[in-house]
Amino acid sequence: MTSREKEILEIIKNNPLIPQQEIADLLNINRSSVAVHIANLMKKGYIKGKGYIVTEEKAVSVLGGSNVDLQGFPKEKLILKDSNPGKIDTSLGGVGRNIAENIARLLIPVRLLSAVGDDFYGRKLIEEGMAVGIDMKNVHISKKYPTSMYLSIMDEDHDMQVAISQMDIYEELNPTFIDVNQLLISNSSLLVFDTNIPKETIDHLCSSIKEIPIYCDAVSTTKVMRIKDSLDKIHTLKPNIYEVAKLLDMKVTTLNDVRRAGEVLLQKGIKRVFISMGQEGVYAFDGKKELVVKGSLKEIKGATGAGDAFMAGLIDSHLEERNLEETTIYATAASLIAIGSYSTINPCMSQEEIQKIINAGTIDVKEY
């Protein structure tokens, strides 16, 4: 749904019998343009029949990590096994939570299914999530474990060199948690999960949720192995070259290796795969088309949130029914917005900013 369509839908929700000319006057556009937007909303199923009966928009469900991020940045070249002068930033993060916030900033209804401790940071995560537009009502509050924490050390180029995670709390995101929330998840527009959740939960989730597309963020070379037995249930997978090499137990260093890995993943049941190749861009493949999309930015301020923003771009594109090339370009533009900010999530993230990046012509596409 475009931003203009969202505006018109909100007006109609408040006044289902409003004339098209009145909508046009409110938005300072032509009545004919309003008619086109309403026709598109009807085609997409958001409104139906005379009097503009509104169909409530289904939310995206995100299942995964919510934690506190501690990031250390050296002032000069990082020296291992030594004390490095620099700065330490504290922020709210977690792959699932970060994806959900990016989705919310794109004005897409989203709910988070996660776990936090019954502590200061847990309450902070819930409050901040609600403040940016995430539905946090189904976040589990643990009485046993503290809120998850993630400590990362960056180098002088702001690339992560090492990290330590405390994530025992995610053991409470178990199959029972899925059963309790199954109806809610099944009534979503789609589901995104990250591999911070236990393998038994992933297996149970993928076998019990059949009504909607399932997207997966691979997270790490260790945790990606948790999806090994559920690949045929996953619609879209977003790993990097190291994660896909581990998952498939194969060498993945050259572009030909990446292309072969994409073929193998689709043979195992994945419908679409987006493999991050770092500075070489993203390889995308859906069985019909394969391409490499690479974006550039004059100044990179941080790289930790690029993957989360890319996934949000994939979700937006799925809902807007973009083709593979449009999807990869859009998601790449979203990731460029992320790395243009020192924060893990750029507060400027929006559909309009993504379109500006696309229009700037800094994204290259090569088809194979």
KAHULIN-V796827 format. One record per backbone hydrogen bond with DSSP energy under -1.0 kcal/mol. NH is the residue of the N-H (numbers start at 1). CO is the residue of the C=O. Records with the same first field share a line. If there is no record, write none. Layout:
NH = CO / CO
This chain:
6 = 2
7 = 3
8 = 4
9 = 5
10 = 6
11 = 7
12 = 8
13 = 9
14 = 10
15 = 11
18 = 15
23 = 19
24 = 20
25 = 21
26 = 22
27 = 23
28 = 24
29 = 24
34 = 30
35 = 31
36 = 32
37 = 33
38 = 34
39 = 35
40 = 36
41 = 37
42 = 38
43 = 39
44 = 40
46 = 41
48 = 53
52 = 49
53 = 48
55 = 46
60 = 109
61 = 190
62 = 111
63 = 192
64 = 113
67 = 93
68 = 148
69 = 91
70 = 150
71 = 89
72 = 152
73 = 87
75 = 85
87 = 73
89 = 71
91 = 69
93 = 67
97 = 65
98 = 94
99 = 95
100 = 96
101 = 97
102 = 98
103 = 99
104 = 100
105 = 101
107 = 104
108 = 103
111 = 60
112 = 135
113 = 62
116 = 140
118 = 142
119 = 117
123 = 119
124 = 120
125 = 121
126 = 122
127 = 123
128 = 124
129 = 125
130 = 126
131 = 127
132 = 128
133 = 130
134 = 129
135 = 110
139 = 136
140 = 114
142 = 116
149 = 166
150 = 68
151 = 164
152 = 70
153 = 162
154 = 72
155 = 159
158 = 155
161 = 153
162 = 153
164 = 151
166 = 149
170 = 167
171 = 168
172 = 169
173 = 170
174 = 172
178 = 174
179 = 175
180 = 176
181 = 177
185 = 181
186 = 182
187 = 183
188 = 185
189 = 59
191 = 213
192 = 61
193 = 215
194 = 63
195 = 217
197 = 194
202 = 198
203 = 199
204 = 200
205 = 201
206 = 202
207 = 203
208 = 204
209 = 205
215 = 191
216 = 236
217 = 193
218 = 238
220 = 218
224 = 220
226 = 223
227 = 224
228 = 225
230 = 227
233 = 230
234 = 231
235 = 214
236 = 214
237 = 272
238 = 216
241 = 276
244 = 240
245 = 241
246 = 242
247 = 243
248 = 244
250 = 245
258 = 254
259 = 255
260 = 256
261 = 257
262 = 258
263 = 259
264 = 260
265 = 261
266 = 262
267 = 263
268 = 264
269 = 266
270 = 265
271 = 235
272 = 235
273 = 285
274 = 237
275 = 283
276 = 239
277 = 281
280 = 277
281 = 278
282 = 293
283 = 275
284 = 291
285 = 273
286 = 289
291 = 284
292 = 366
293 = 282
294 = 364
296 = 362
301 = 339
302 = 339
309 = 305
310 = 306
311 = 307
312 = 308
313 = 309
314 = 310
315 = 311
316 = 312
317 = 313
318 = 314
319 = 315
320 = 316
321 = 318
322 = 317
327 = 323
328 = 324
329 = 325
330 = 326
331 = 327
332 = 328
333 = 329
334 = 330
335 = 331
336 = 332
337 = 333
338 = 334
339 = 335
341 = 338
349 = 346
354 = 350
355 = 351
356 = 352
357 = 353
358 = 354
359 = 355
360 = 356
361 = 358
364 = 294
366 = 292
368 = 290
